[in-house]
Amino acid sequence: MFFFKYLVYNKSMNEITGSLELGKFAERLLEEKGLNVLEDEVVAQLKADLVDRLENRVNAVILNALPKDLMGDFEKLLDSEAGDGAVQEFCSKHISGLDELIAAELVAFRRTYIGA
């Protein structure tokens, strides 16, 4: 599922990632790990892989937090190719503390990835 995209522009998430989108967040992780000095092609692939992993983790948080009785409605919304705003509104309305859940997941991912 590709419903994470809407979160990239979410104000609270941007605050969590230092006003950066996930691509920039991934670049920051690569810098912190000292991998940004590798060849450009390698760094680009590492960044793409990180962004995929981050999206998967955030998607999992959303799916785990969404009440099970709303899963069908959520799938219909995604299948309808609703705009990013509609998906964001649905998740914000039905998942209490969504921003905090995502922030916690990003912090946990960073801690694991950096090894700190």
PyRosetta script that sets phi, psi and omega in degrees:
from pyrosetta import init, pose_from_sequence

init()
pose = pose_from_sequence("MFFFKYLVYNKSMNEITGSLELGKFAERLLEEKGLNVLEDEVVAQLKADLVDRLENRVNAVILNALPKDLMGDFEKLLDSEAGDGAVQEFCSKHISGLDELIAAELVAFRRTYIGA")
pose.set_psi(1, 146.6)
pose.set_omega(1, -177.1)
pose.set_phi(2, -120.7)
pose.set_psi(2, 50.3)
pose.set_omega(2, -178.7)
pose.set_phi(3, -94.5)
pose.set_psi(3, -0.2)
pose.set_omega(3, -178.8)
pose.set_phi(4, -70.1)
pose.set_psi(4, -30.6)
pose.set_omega(4, -171.5)
pose.set_phi(5, -46.6)
pose.set_psi(5, -38.5)
pose.set_omega(5, -176.5)
pose.set_phi(6, -63.0)
pose.set_psi(6, -26.0)
pose.set_omega(6, -176.1)
pose.set_phi(7, -74.1)
pose.set_psi(7, -21.0)
pose.set_omega(7, -176.2)
pose.set_phi(8, -56.9)
pose.set_psi(8, -33.1)
pose.set_omega(8, -176.1)
pose.set_phi(9, -100.7)
pose.set_psi(9, 5.8)
pose.set_omega(9, 179.5)
pose.set_phi(10, -67.0)
pose.set_psi(10, 129.2)
pose.set_omega(10, -174.7)
pose.set_phi(11, -56.4)
pose.set_psi(11, -48.5)
pose.set_omega(11, -177.4)
pose.set_phi(12, -64.7)
pose.set_psi(12, -39.0)
pose.set_omega(12, 178.8)
pose.set_phi(13, -65.6)
pose.set_psi(13, -40.1)
pose.set_omega(13, 178.1)
pose.set_phi(14, -60.9)
pose.set_psi(14, -36.4)
pose.set_omega(14, 176.6)
pose.set_phi(15, -63.4)
pose.set_psi(15, -41.2)
pose.set_omega(15, -178.5)
pose.set_phi(16, -63.4)
pose.set_psi(16, -41.0)
pose.set_omega(16, -176.3)
pose.set_phi(17, -94.2)
pose.set_psi(17, 20.8)
pose.set_omega(17, 177.7)
pose.set_phi(18, 68.9)
pose.set_psi(18, 41.3)
pose.set_omega(18, -179.1)
pose.set_phi(19, 59.2)
pose.set_psi(19, 36.3)
pose.set_omega(19, -179.7)
pose.set_phi(20, -120.5)
pose.set_psi(20, 150.2)
pose.set_omega(20, 172.0)
pose.set_phi(21, -81.6)
pose.set_psi(21, 174.8)
pose.set_omega(21, -176.4)
pose.set_phi(22, -60.0)
pose.set_psi(22, -35.9)
pose.set_omega(22, 177.1)
pose.set_phi(23, -59.9)
pose.set_psi(23, -43.7)
pose.set_omega(23, 178.0)
pose.set_phi(24, -69.3)
pose.set_psi(24, -36.9)
pose.set_omega(24, 176.8)
pose.set_phi(25, -60.9)
pose.set_psi(25, -42.3)
pose.set_omega(25, 178.2)
pose.set_phi(26, -64.0)
pose.set_psi(26, -42.6)
pose.set_omega(26, 177.6)
pose.set_phi(27, -59.6)
pose.set_psi(27, -41.0)
pose.set_omega(27, 179.2)
pose.set_phi(28, -63.1)
pose.set_psi(28, -41.2)
pose.set_omega(28, 177.9)
pose.set_phi(29, -62.6)
pose.set_psi(29, -41.6)
pose.set_omega(29, 178.9)
pose.set_phi(30, -63.3)
pose.set_psi(30, -39.5)
pose.set_omega(30, 177.2)
pose.set_phi(31, -64.2)
pose.set_psi(31, -46.7)
pose.set_omega(31, -179.4)
pose.set_phi(32, -61.2)
pose.set_psi(32, -32.7)
pose.set_omega(32, -179.9)
pose.set_phi(33, -85.7)
pose.set_psi(33, -7.4)
pose.set_omega(33, 178.7)
pose.set_phi(34, 78.9)
pose.set_psi(34, 21.0)
pose.set_omega(34, -177.3)
pose.set_phi(35, -96.3)
pose.set_psi(35, -4.7)
pose.set_omega(35, -177.8)
pose.set_phi(36, -73.9)
pose.set_psi(36, -2.9)
pose.set_omega(36, 179.8)
pose.set_phi(37, -93.7)
pose.set_psi(37, -2.3)
pose.set_omega(37, 178.4)
pose.set_phi(38, -73.8)
pose.set_psi(38, 175.0)
pose.set_omega(38, 178.8)
pose.set_phi(39, -57.8)
pose.set_psi(39, 148.1)
pose.set_omega(39, -176.6)
pose.set_phi(40, -54.9)
pose.set_psi(40, -41.2)
pose.set_omega(40, 179.8)
pose.set_phi(41, -63.2)
pose.set_psi(41, -40.5)
pose.set_omega(41, -179.7)
pose.set_phi(42, -67.5)
pose.set_psi(42, -44.3)
pose.set_omega(42, 179.2)
pose.set_phi(43, -62.2)
pose.set_psi(43, -42.2)
pose.set_omega(43, 179.4)
pose.set_phi(44, -62.0)
pose.set_psi(44, -41.0)
pose.set_omega(44, 178.8)
pose.set_phi(45, -68.8)
pose.set_psi(45, -41.2)
pose.set_omega(45, 177.3)
pose.set_phi(46, -61.2)
pose.set_psi(46, -42.2)
pose.set_omega(46, 179.3)
pose.set_phi(47, -62.9)
pose.set_psi(47, -46.9)
pose.set_omega(47, 179.2)
pose.set_phi(48, -60.0)
pose.set_psi(48, -41.9)
pose.set_omega(48, 178.2)
pose.set_phi(49, -63.8)
pose.set_psi(49, -41.8)
pose.set_omega(49, 178.5)
pose.set_phi(50, -63.1)
pose.set_psi(50, -45.4)
pose.set_omega(50, -179.9)
pose.set_phi(51, -60.7)
pose.set_psi(51, -42.6)
pose.set_omega(51, 176.9)
pose.set_phi(52, -59.7)
pose.set_psi(52, -45.0)
pose.set_omega(52, -179.5)
pose.set_phi(53, -65.1)
pose.set_psi(53, -41.1)
pose.set_omega(53, 178.3)
pose.set_phi(54, -63.5)
pose.set_psi(54, -44.2)
pose.set_omega(54, 178.5)
pose.set_phi(55, -60.9)
pose.set_psi(55, -43.1)
pose.set_omega(55, 179.0)
pose.set_phi(56, -61.8)
pose.set_psi(56, -42.0)
pose.set_omega(56, -179.6)
pose.set_phi(57, -66.2)
pose.set_psi(57, -42.4)
pose.set_omega(57, 180.0)
pose.set_phi(58, -68.8)
pose.set_psi(58, -40.3)
pose.set_omega(58, 176.5)
pose.set_phi(59, -59.3)
pose.set_psi(59, -41.1)
pose.set_omega(59, 179.1)
pose.set_phi(60, -63.7)
pose.set_psi(60, -39.7)
pose.set_omega(60, 177.7)
pose.set_phi(61, -60.9)
pose.set_psi(61, -44.9)
pose.set_omega(61, -179.4)
pose.set_phi(62, -62.9)
pose.set_psi(62, -47.6)
pose.set_omega(62, -178.9)
pose.set_phi(63, -63.6)
pose.set_psi(63, -39.2)
pose.set_omega(63, 179.7)
pose.set_phi(64, -69.5)
pose.set_psi(64, -31.4)
pose.set_omega(64, -176.7)
pose.set_phi(65, -87.5)
pose.set_psi(65, -21.4)
pose.set_omega(65, -178.6)
pose.set_phi(66, -71.4)
pose.set_psi(66, 128.6)
pose.set_omega(66, 177.8)
pose.set_phi(67, -55.7)
pose.set_psi(67, 134.8)
pose.set_omega(67, -174.3)
pose.set_phi(68, -58.2)
pose.set_psi(68, -33.0)
pose.set_omega(68, -178.9)
pose.set_phi(69, -71.0)
pose.set_psi(69, -10.4)
pose.set_omega(69, 178.4)
pose.set_phi(70, -103.0)
pose.set_psi(70, -1.4)
pose.set_omega(70, -176.9)
pose.set_phi(71, -59.9)
pose.set_psi(71, -41.3)
pose.set_omega(71, 178.7)
pose.set_phi(72, -62.6)
pose.set_psi(72, -43.2)
pose.set_omega(72, 177.7)
pose.set_phi(73, -62.8)
pose.set_psi(73, -39.3)
pose.set_omega(73, -179.6)
pose.set_phi(74, -65.7)
pose.set_psi(74, -43.5)
pose.set_omega(74, 178.0)
pose.set_phi(75, -62.3)
pose.set_psi(75, -40.5)
pose.set_omega(75, 177.2)
pose.set_phi(76, -62.3)
pose.set_psi(76, -40.7)
pose.set_omega(76, 178.9)
pose.set_phi(77, -61.9)
pose.set_psi(77, -44.5)
pose.set_omega(77, 179.6)
pose.set_phi(78, -66.8)
pose.set_psi(78, -41.0)
pose.set_omega(78, 179.7)
pose.set_phi(79, -65.8)
pose.set_psi(79, -27.2)
pose.set_omega(79, -178.6)
pose.set_phi(80, -78.5)
pose.set_psi(80, -1.6)
pose.set_omega(80, -177.9)
pose.set_phi(81, 55.8)
pose.set_psi(81, 41.0)
pose.set_omega(81, 176.7)
pose.set_phi(82, -61.5)
pose.set_psi(82, 156.0)
pose.set_omega(82, 179.7)
pose.set_phi(83, -65.8)
pose.set_psi(83, 163.7)
pose.set_omega(83, -179.6)
pose.set_phi(84, -57.8)
pose.set_psi(84, -36.6)
pose.set_omega(84, -179.7)
pose.set_phi(85, -62.7)
pose.set_psi(85, -39.5)
pose.set_omega(85, -179.8)
pose.set_phi(86, -66.7)
pose.set_psi(86, -40.1)
pose.set_omega(86, 179.1)
pose.set_phi(87, -67.0)
pose.set_psi(87, -44.3)
pose.set_omega(87, 179.0)
pose.set_phi(88, -61.3)
pose.set_psi(88, -44.1)
pose.set_omega(88, 179.9)
pose.set_phi(89, -61.3)
pose.set_psi(89, -44.1)
pose.set_omega(89, 179.7)
pose.set_phi(90, -59.9)
pose.set_psi(90, -49.6)
pose.set_omega(90, -178.1)
pose.set_phi(91, -64.9)
pose.set_psi(91, -44.2)
pose.set_omega(91, -179.8)
pose.set_phi(92, -63.2)
pose.set_psi(92, -36.5)
pose.set_omega(92, -178.8)
pose.set_phi(93, -70.5)
pose.set_psi(93, -36.0)
pose.set_omega(93, -170.8)
pose.set_phi(94, -106.8)
pose.set_psi(94, -5.7)
pose.set_omega(94, 178.9)
pose.set_phi(95, -120.7)
pose.set_psi(95, 108.6)
pose.set_omega(95, -180.0)
pose.set_phi(96, -69.6)
pose.set_psi(96, 130.6)
pose.set_omega(96, 177.6)
pose.set_phi(97, 69.5)
pose.set_psi(97, 31.9)
pose.set_omega(97, -176.9)
pose.set_phi(98, -56.3)
pose.set_psi(98, -46.7)
pose.set_omega(98, -178.4)
pose.set_phi(99, -60.1)
pose.set_psi(99, -40.6)
pose.set_omega(99, 179.9)
pose.set_phi(100, -68.2)
pose.set_psi(100, -38.0)
pose.set_omega(100, 177.8)
pose.set_phi(101, -63.0)
pose.set_psi(101, -43.6)
pose.set_omega(101, 179.2)
pose.set_phi(102, -66.4)
pose.set_psi(102, -43.0)
pose.set_omega(102, 178.8)
pose.set_phi(103, -59.2)
pose.set_psi(103, -44.8)
pose.set_omega(103, 179.7)
pose.set_phi(104, -61.8)
pose.set_psi(104, -38.7)
pose.set_omega(104, 179.8)
pose.set_phi(105, -67.9)
pose.set_psi(105, -40.9)
pose.set_omega(105, 177.8)
pose.set_phi(106, -65.3)
pose.set_psi(106, -39.6)
pose.set_omega(106, 177.6)
pose.set_phi(107, -64.7)
pose.set_psi(107, -43.6)
pose.set_omega(107, 178.7)
pose.set_phi(108, -63.4)
pose.set_psi(108, -41.3)
pose.set_omega(108, 178.4)
pose.set_phi(109, -62.4)
pose.set_psi(109, -46.3)
pose.set_omega(109, 180.0)
pose.set_phi(110, -59.9)
pose.set_psi(110, -45.9)
pose.set_omega(110, -178.8)
pose.set_phi(111, -59.6)
pose.set_psi(111, -44.1)
pose.set_omega(111, 179.3)
pose.set_phi(112, -67.5)
pose.set_psi(112, -45.9)
pose.set_omega(112, -175.7)
pose.set_phi(113, -67.4)
pose.set_psi(113, -44.4)
pose.set_omega(113, -178.8)
pose.set_phi(114, -77.9)
pose.set_psi(114, -28.2)
pose.set_omega(114, -180.0)
pose.set_phi(115, 85.3)
pose.set_psi(115, 23.4)
pose.set_omega(115, -178.4)
pose.set_phi(116, -98.6)
pose.dump_pdb("model.pdb")
